[in-house]
Amino acid sequence: AKASSPLSAAQGWQWLHRACTQLHLLTSLFATTSSTEKEVATKLRIKESSISSACKTIRSFLRLSGNSLFLKYQDRFDSLLQTLRTTLEPVSSVADASKLLMFIESSVNAKNIVPAYYRSQAPFMLDTAALTRYVDNERQMVATADKNKQTPFMVRVKELQIDRLRVIFNKLSVTVESQQAAVKSLLEKIIVSNKEGPEFLRYTLYKISSNLSTDCQEEFFNEMDEGHPLKLARVTCGLHSSMKELGDLIKAQFCKQCPLCIPKAAELGLSGEAFLADMGFRQKAGGSWEDKSQWLARMSKMLCTYCVMMLQPEQQPLSLADAWAWLANIINLSTPKHSATTTGTDAGPKPPFFTATALEVMLRVTAQELLRAYGDKFMSLLIIVQDVILPHMAEDAPRHAELKTFLRVFISSGGREFMSLFNKPLST
């Protein structure tokens, strides 16, 4: 896997071929019979033990080297996995053969650069279409209600003052006392609206989630000051512990407004204003759009807050498993096979323009905790980022130099030197 290694990917490929051939011979012998039941039982135990040992070895090899072989051989590697799957099906009753079979099936079906070994650590992958529908439905309901202030519904909203949420958020600060007070006040609004009926509750929950996701995009919000994202994360956790539905809506709001939280690239074939709209660029009053630097600055604030939510020890809508899923997603999105190619014969495929910025923010917030939770598996993914994704990025891509420095220092020190986003900027 490493360029400096005395062993090459070609030698790994040869080893895997030989191991698969030997396993095929063992599985063929597994079906043979002999004259007495005692002899059959003895031979089957011997063969089952051999098959189990071979499957363990191959699975360990694929866990550690599957990424490198897939990058180099791609379709040939997929074909070999398909053959191996066919070999294992007759002996799936052997426990280790069954484990290897499940590993292979999920890797082949996922078609991802990150094998099932890594992806299995994440409990879910975000269904972006479902999130979009969820937020759009709630937004449509609220927009319809807000349009006519004279309806009985809105008159009652005004009477109960359940729309006066901005006052609560304006008082929110970095102190724990203000955060607890904000959670208490917002929960009181939720209780009042719930007593009035489901439409009032939906209205209130959407307004709260919208305020939380909007606050971290404002100019006064500084993502490099830990207190700013932390106050929103703590309020989110406090609300989620009392009402899970609200926590899910807040998560959906972040993913709807910030493609970096998923992460996702623009739909294929989009350009111009269609591309900008799909990626969440803001259109200004005069009809012009914010530029990439403004968009990246705003998205970085949202992603940082999203990451801090993952680290909170309290009950929350996000966890470290979401950070693991995020990392798997962006590696799949940014590897040469999956990213859109640039023009020019020597340019080669490039990851999305936001990749370096998104990775730098995510890793400088969560890397230390991910290393504690996932150990060597996490370091293996960082090596993929350093050796596979980083070389394909444009060197003038935003935050490229900072990401390169972070990876070099973190990997070479085995994670001991961690440069948090909330410390001073990286010196490149």
Secondary structure, DSSP 8 states (H G I E B T S, - for coil): --TT-SS-HHHHHHHHHHHHHHHHHHHHHHT---SSHHHHHHHHHHHHHHHHHHHHHHHHHHHHHHHHHHHHHTHHHHHHHHHHHHHHGGGTTSHHHHHHHHHHHHHHHHT-SS-HHHHTTSS----HHHHHHHHHHHHHHHHHHHH-TTSHHHHHHHHHTTT--HHHHHT--SSHHHHHHHHHHHHHHHHHHHHH-HHHHHHHHHHHHHHHHHHTTSTT--TTSTHHHHHHHHHHHHHHHH-HHHHHHHHHHHHHH-GGGTT----TT--HHHHHHHTT--B-TTS-B--HHHHHHHHHHHHHHHHHHHT-SSS-S--HHHHHHHHHHHHHHHSTTTS-B-SSTTT-B---TTHHHHHHHHHHHHHHHHHHHHTHHHHHHHHHIIIIIGGGS-TTSTTHHHHHHHHHHHHHTTT-S---TTSS----
